[in-house]
């Protein structure tokens, strides 16, 4: 099952890059009447991350983007003690729960130029990451901590 989740995250990135009309490096999403944001595929987190977080291709200044700092904390296991806060209601998206309940961020729904929709976890500084990847990041950190 855990291997399947990792595969699913990679597949999500591939689909977003090929089906959603993105280049292999970036895609633009509009949020309601907001002007929208450009996202780049982050190989470490296997997720779409706000392009403003990348000063140069492949360089991620976590101090500039709160969402990257939070993802590093999520990946390191910092939030594992708070997993009891996650209360699944009905069929709620696990990534959305992690975003709102664990990280204290908001979930935004965006559309690309072809009308395809995806949800993003948006921090207070406006930096965002695809919310579907949060569950995979958290599960990998749990697996890593159990193997030590």
Helices and strands as residue ranges (DSSP letters): H 2-18, E 26-29, E 37-42, E 47-50, G 51-53, H 66-76, G 80-85, H 94-97, I 98-102, E 106-111, E 117-122, E 128-130, G 131-133, H 134-146
